[in-house]
C-alpha cells in the first residue's frame, strides 16, 4: 500500500499551484500568457511540467500556412508552464505518433510561450485558455477551425480523429468535401456578393436577438410559475406542520390526564 504522506512531492505541488495562479492572473489581466522569470525557472527545474512534443509538428506564424496546406489538422495550443498541458502531453504524443506522416491528417502543436508562436496564439486565434485544441480545415488562416471540447484521453482523441479528421473537411474553400445538402447551401451562399453576405449576417444577428427575447420571456414565465408553486408548497407545508403541532399538543394533554 502506498504511503501518500511520505511520497507526496510538496515542492512540485507548490510549483503547480504557482503556475495555476499565474494562469489566473493572466485571465484577470485579459492576457492568458503571463510569464515571469521565476515561472520559467520553475519550468526548467521541474521535470513533471516538461512538455516535449517530439512527434507533433511545431507550428509558428511563419510556417502555419505552408505546413497545413491541404491538411485536416488537429492543433494543440499549449505552454510549458501549464500543468494541464503537461497532463495532456503524453496523450497528445501518442496521437501524433499514430498519425505521423498521414497523407491528410496533421497533428500539430503551438507553443504559446515562445515569441513568434505567441503572436499566433494571441492575435491570430485569440486563445483564451490552455490547453486549447482546434481542428478542421486550416486554410484562410484557420478561420474554419473548430474547438474540440471532448475527452482528452488518447483513446478519445484517436477515435475522434479517425472518425472526423482523416479526410478533407467541408468548408467554403473546399466545397467538394461537403455532403450534397451542405454543398448546395454552401454554393448558394458563395454566389452572394459582399453586400448580400453582410445583409445575411445582419438578418442572422437579428434572429439571434429575437430568439433571446423569446427565451427570456419564457424563462421569466417559468420563474413566475416556479415562485408560485414554491409559495403554494411552503403554505401547504406550514398548514400541515401547524396541524401536526396541534395533534401533538392534544396527545400530550391526554397523556398528562392519565
N, C-alpha and C positions, 0 to 999 in steps of 0.2 A: 504494500500500500504506500502511495506517495505521500510524503510529509510536505504538504504545500507550504507550511510556515517556514520550513528550513530551506526549501528550494526556490521560493519566490524571489525574483530579481527586482528588488525595490528600486535600485538605481535606474534600471531600464524602464520600470513603470513610471518613475518620475519624468524621465525624458519623453515618454509617450504623452504624458499629461501636458508637458511643456509644449510639445508640438500641437496638441489639440487646442491649447489656449491660444497659440499663435494663429491657428485657423479661425478661432472665434474673433480675435482682434481684427484679422483681415476682413471678416464678414461685416463687422461693425463699421470699419472704415471704407466699406464698399470696394475693397481690394483684396481678393482671395489669395494673393500671393505675397503676403508679408514675410519677408525673410530678414533675419538679423544674423550677425556673425556667430553668436552663441548657438543658434539653431543649426547653422551649417556645421559647426564644430561637433555638436552632439551627433549629427547625422554621420559624420566621418568616423566617430569613435564608437558607434553603436551598430553592430552587425545585424541586429534584428530589424533595423529600419533600412537596410540596404536594398535598393531597388535596381536590379540589373536585368533588363530585358534583352538578353543576348540574341534571342531568336526573333524578337519583334522588331519590325522595321522602324527606325527612328525617323520621324518626320519633322521638318522645320518649315519656316515660311519660304525658304529658298527652294526646297525640293518637293514641296507638297503637290503642286500641280503635275510635275513630271512623274513622280513615283506613283501617284494614284490614278494616272491616266488609264482609262478603260478598265478600271478595277472596281469591284464591290468591296468596300472597306469596312473594317471594324477597328476603330481607333480608341485607344485609352489615353486620356489626359491625366497626368499624374505629377507628383513632386516627390523627390527622395525623402523629404522630412515628414511626409504624410503617412501616419500609421495605418490607415485604412488602405492606402495604396500598397504598402508593404504586405498586408494580408492578401491582397488580390494578386500580387506579383507571381507567385508560383502557379496559380490557376491560369493566369494570362500567358505565362511562359509555355505551359502545356498546349494551350490553344495555338500559340504562334508556331510551335514545332509541328503540330498537326497540319497546319495549312501553309507551311513554308514552301515557297516556290509554286503555290497553286496558280493555275492559269487565269483564274477570275478573282478569287478571294485574297484580300490583303489584310493581314493582322498587323497593326502598327501601333506605335506609341509616340506621345509628345510629352517631353519633359518640360513642364511649365515653370520650372525654377531656372532653367537656362535662359540666357539673354535673348537670342533670336526666336526660339520657340515660345518664349514668354509673350512676345507680341502676338504670335499666332493664337495663344490661349486667350489673352485679354481683349485684344482688338478685333480679331477676325471671327472668333467663335464665342466670345463673351462668356467664357467658362466661369461659373459661379461657385462650384464646389469640386472637391477632389476625393476620389477619382470620378471622372465623368467618361462614359462610354458612348460614342457616336457611331452610327452605322449607316450604310446605304451608298448612293451614288455620290462620289466626291467631286464631280465636275462643277464648274462655275464657282469655284472657291468653297465648295462644301455647303452651298445653300440648300441642297436637297437631303442633307443628313438628318437623321432622327436620333433621339436619345434612347438608349437602352436602359430600362429600369427593372429588369428581371433579376433573377437569382444569379449571383456572380461565382458560383462554383464552376469548375472546369466542365463538369458533366452538363450543366445547364447551358453554359456558353457554347459548348461544342454542338449541342442539339440545336440551339438557335441558329448558329452559323450554318450548319449543314442544311437546315430546312429553308433558310431565307437568303443566305449570302453567297451561295455557290453558283449563282447565275447573275447576269446583268439585271439591274433593278429599274423598274418603271420610273421615268421622270420626263419632264419636258425636253430634256436633252437626249433622251433615249426612249422614244415613243414605241419603238418596235418591241421593247421588252414588256410592254403593258398588255394586260388581258384585253379582249375585244371591247368590253364595256368601257374600261378606263381609257383605252386608246381612242375611242370615239369621243369621249368627253375631253380628253387632252387635245385632240386635233381641233375640236370646236373652239376651245379657248385659245389655241395658238393662232387661229385665224383673226382674232380680235386685234385692233390697233391699240396703242398705248392709252388713249383717252377712254376707249371702251373697257380696257382692263382696269383702269383706275375707277371708273364708274361701277364696275362689278365689285371691286373691293369696298367701295362706299356702301353699296347695297348689302353686301355681306356683313359689314360692321353694323349697319342699321338693324339687320335681322338679329344679330347677337344682342344688341341693346334691347330690342323688343322681347326677345326670349328671356333676358334677365328681368325685365319688368314683370312679365307673366310669372316667372319663378318667384320673385319677391312677393307678389300678390298672393300666390298660392301658399307660400311659406307663412305669410302673415295670417292667412285664414287658418292654416294648420296650428299656428301658435295660439291663436284666439280659441280655437276649439280645444286645444290641449289645456289651456288655462281654465276653461270652463269645466272640462272633465276633471281636472285636478281639484278644482274648488268643490265640485259635487262630491268627489271621493272624500275629501277632507271633512266636509259637513256630515256625510253619512257615517264616517268613522267616528266623528265626535258624538253623534247621537247614539251609536251602538255602545261606545265606551261609557257614556252617561247612564245608559240603561243597565249596563253591566255593574256599574258602581252602585246604582240603586239596589239591584238584586243582591249584591254582596253585603250592602248595609242591612237589608232585610234578614239575610241569613245570619249575620252577626247578632241582630236583635233577637231572633228566635233562639239562637244558641245561649244568649245571656238569660233568657226567660226559663230555660230548663233547670 
